[in-house]
Amino acid sequence: MDIKITKAEGDQLKPKPEDESQIGFGSIFTDHIFLMDYVEKKGWHNPRIEPYANLRLDPAAMALHYGQEIFEGLKAYYGRDGHIYLFRARDNFLRMNRSAERLCMPKINIDLVMEGLKELILLDRDWIPRSPGSSLYVRPTMLATEPHLGVRPSKEYLFYIIIGPVGAYYKEGLNPVKIYVEDTYIRAAVGGTGYIKTGGNYAASLLAAEKAKEKGFTQVLWLDACERRYVEEVGTMNIFFVMDDEVITSPLTGSILPGITRDSVIQLLKSWDIKVSERKLSIDEVVEASEDGTLKEAFGTGTAAVISPVGQITYKGKDYVISEGKMGELSQRLYDEIVAIQYAEKDDPFGWRIRLD
Ligand SMILES: Cc1ncc(COP(=O)(O)O)c(C=O)c1O
């Protein structure tokens, strides 16, 4: 399928940020958008790149009422060698297709959207920031657009990709975060939608996150929905604990998102001959390990921050300081390695980088 390109011109071209240190995260978008439409029987059609503009949606569009909406998040970078790269983008689109399946939405053709994304990024390449740690954030989205009230899968959909420059996640280096172990609210239950990226999961997480922020915490650590006992995720990141010589992360049992950074960390640890276990880990075990000194490090993993060290957890009113509140050695090694691969400063033995130009 050919991708039709209509270039932005005149007023449609936006001023680019002048000071890269002030870009922040998630508020600036480039001049263009990739879109395509779906209708039942016809399938996906009309892939196109257009000037970035508001969408026109019928107020009865089903996504707005019944939450048939899925998205992804990934990044593109200028490598040290001056080329533009994506990191594991096909894995994001594979995950998007798993999200689509769960919400009775149509799958996308990964080759087509990869081509659309590449064209979009190359067209807006002047927007990609170059300062260390900065990147171009990519947000593929799919919405149910059929104007219809009544709960059933929509017969019409819109897929689009928007992109925008984002600053270094850590302006003052990798500061460990304080997290609140949430034992009232839950994020997702096995059998539900926790393993996919759909807006509803994030809406459902807001109240707990806001309450934790009011108490001075950066994130919440989610426990399992059944027993409020096993650790699942931290905020919008997967979580790892380093206990003695074992690195432990929650298994993919259906309630947590299979993070791509999580998978990269597991592959790296294995390649370094470090024992990594995907197993159930109770919060009591974490507390015990903290008390007897076997808990060495804890860190979150996700596209935005890559590795986010956890300096303290608070459970049932008691604080547990981890790694003296500092970035642990293994967290730092993982961060350095992944970032070096992303920015083409190192070889890429896993084939994670995708060169665009
Ligand atoms: C709930 C949740 N868990 C984990 C992650 C980390 O996933 P990834 O490493 O693919 O960014 C994210 C971010 O996408 C997320 O939203």
The ligand as an ORCA input file, in Angstrom:
! r2SCAN-3c Opt
* xyz 0 1
  C       2.056     -0.238     32.979
  C       3.389     -0.266     32.341
  N       4.283     -1.190     32.740
  C       5.513     -1.282     32.198
  C       5.915     -0.408     31.202
  C       7.275     -0.539     30.601
  O       7.180     -1.026     29.292
  P       8.300     -0.698     28.201
  O       9.588     -1.176     28.768
  O       7.885     -1.450     26.996
  O       8.282      0.775     28.028
  C       5.026      0.594     30.769
  C       5.430      1.551     29.734
  O       5.151      1.343     28.588
  C       3.737      0.659     31.332
  O       2.868      1.580     30.940
*
